[in-house]
């Protein structure tokens, strides 16, 4: 077998794996199919000809919610894009109340913090976000 794989061969093999997964080997959970591409004789640090992004057809987590924790500039930018945002003052209002912090952690899948406030968050919020695995 050659080291180069054609597009048709890749598509056919992927279809065979998916067919086997769906029909022959039924499971009670969602399976993931992982595809690894290895480029021989290619140094990504030196050669930049394969740079860019790939847009997936299917969203991995369609209802993924994110909250921005940042300064006023980042929060204004997030609110302009209809993304929930909280400033340091909003976090201080939580007063290290464990129930409120736990409720906040369960409300969002992830938190993005600006570099200005990232060191202050554990001191202001306490260990609540760490215990929830969100920070």
C-alpha positions in Angstrom: 0.0 0.0 0.0 1.3 3.4 -0.9 1.9 6.1 1.7 -0.5 8.5 -0.1 -4.2 8.0 0.6 -6.7 9.2 -2.0 -9.8 11.1 -1.1 -12.1 8.3 -2.3 -10.2 5.7 -0.3 -10.4 7.8 2.8 -14.1 8.5 2.3 -14.9 4.8 1.7 -12.9 3.7 4.8 -14.6 6.2 7.0 -18.0 5.1 5.7 -17.1 1.5 6.5 -16.2 2.4 10.0 -19.4 4.3 10.6 -21.5 1.6 9.1 -19.9 -1.0 11.3 -20.4 1.2 14.3 -24.1 1.9 13.6 -25.3 -1.5 12.4 -23.0 -4.3 13.6 -21.7 -3.1 17.0 -24.7 -1.2 18.6 -23.7 0.6 21.8 -25.7 2.6 24.2 -23.6 5.7 24.1 -22.3 8.2 21.5 -19.1 7.0 19.9 -16.4 9.3 18.6 -14.4 8.7 15.5 -10.9 10.1 15.6 -8.9 10.8 12.5 -5.2 11.5 12.7 -3.2 12.9 9.8 0.6 12.6 9.8 2.6 14.5 7.2 6.0 12.8 6.5 9.1 15.0 5.9 7.3 18.1 7.0 8.4 20.4 9.8 5.5 22.7 10.9 7.8 25.1 12.7 9.8 25.8 9.5 7.2 25.6 6.8 4.0 27.5 7.2 2.2 26.4 4.0 -0.4 24.3 5.9 -1.8 27.0 8.1 -5.4 27.9 8.6 -8.6 26.7 10.1 -11.1 24.0 9.2 -14.8 24.6 9.8 -16.6 21.5 10.9 -20.0 20.7 9.4 -21.4 19.6 12.8 -21.0 21.5 16.0 -19.5 19.3 18.7 -21.5 20.9 21.5 -24.4 22.9 20.1 -25.5 24.4 23.5 -22.1 25.3 24.8 -22.4 28.4 27.1 -19.6 30.7 27.9 -19.3 33.6 30.3 -16.7 36.4 30.0 -15.0 37.5 33.2 -13.1 40.7 32.4 -12.6 44.4 32.6 -15.2 47.0 31.3 -13.8 47.0 27.7 -14.0 43.2 27.3 -17.4 43.0 29.0 -18.8 45.8 26.7 -17.4 43.9 23.7 -19.0 40.6 24.9 -22.4 42.2 25.5 -22.3 43.8 22.0 -22.0 40.2 20.7 -24.8 38.9 23.0 -22.3 36.9 25.2 -22.9 37.0 29.0 -20.2 38.9 30.8 -19.3 39.7 34.4 -17.0 42.4 35.7 -14.9 42.2 38.9 -17.6 44.2 40.7 -20.2 41.7 39.8 -18.0 38.9 41.1 -17.4 40.8 44.4 -21.2 41.0 44.9 -21.2 37.2 45.2 -19.4 37.7 48.5 -17.8 34.2 48.3 -21.3 32.7 48.9 -20.8 29.0 48.0 -24.4 28.5 46.8 -24.3 31.5 44.4 -20.9 30.5 43.0 -22.0 26.9 42.5 -25.1 28.2 40.8 -23.0 30.4 38.5 -20.6 27.4 37.8 -23.6 25.2 36.8 -25.1 27.9 34.6 -22.1 28.0 32.1 -20.0 25.4 30.5 -16.8 27.5 30.5 -15.5 30.9 31.7 -13.1 33.1 29.7 -11.2 35.6 31.7 -9.1 38.6 30.5 -5.5 38.7 31.5 -6.1 41.8 33.6 -8.4 40.0 36.1 -7.4 36.4 35.9 -5.2 36.6 39.0 -7.9 38.3 41.0 -10.6 35.7 40.3 -9.5 33.0 42.8 -9.1 35.5 45.6 -12.5 37.1 44.9 -14.6 34.0 44.2 -12.8 31.5 46.3 -12.4 27.8 45.5 -15.9 27.4 44.1 -15.0 27.5 40.4 -12.0 25.3 40.9 -14.1 22.6 42.6 -16.6 22.7 39.7 -13.7 22.3 37.3 -14.5 25.6 35.5 -11.3 27.6 36.3 
